[in-house]
Amino acid sequence: MGTEDKMRNVADKAKGKVKEATGRATGDRTIEAKGRAEQAKSDAKQAMEKIKDAGKH
């Protein structure tokens, strides 16, 4: 996995965690769900990058 992609995925996951925590703190289930979705999207991207890297070796 490229370093840039890895950093981007980590940043996206962190943003998702912040959104989820904000939604939970304010009682806004929509923001909380969006945060969880962003985290899941970041995890999926990271998994795809790992699969691509495994195919290269």
N, C-alpha and C positions, 0 to 999 in steps of 0.2 A: 504494500500500500504506500502510495506517495505520501510524503510528509505533509504536503499541503492539504491533501484530502483528509488525512488523519486529524490534522488540527481543525479543519472545517467541521468535521463530524463531531469532534469533542466540543467545539464551540456551540454547534447546533443543539447538542444534547444538554449543555449547560443552560442555554436559553430556554429550552423546554422545561428544565427543572425549575427555573425561576418563574416561568409562567404558571406552572402547576402549583408552586408554593404560593404565588400571589393569588391565584384563584381560590385555593384552599383557605387562605387567610381572610379573604374578602367575602367568601361564600359564593363566589361566581363560578358555577359549575362549568360554564362554557369556556372560560379561560383555563380552568383546570384541565378540561378535556383536551383543549388545543395544546397545552403543554405536554400532556402525555402522548399525544399524537406526534408532536415534534420529536420527542425522545425516541419513539418507536421508529420513525422515519430515519433518524440518525443511526439507530442500531441496525436497521436493514441496509443502509448504505455501507456501513462499516463491514457488515457480513459479506456483502457483494465484493467489496474491495479485497477482503481476505481470500475469497474464493478465486478471484482473478489472480492474486499473488500466488496462490497454491498451484494454479494451472501453469504458471510461468516456470516453476521449479521442477 
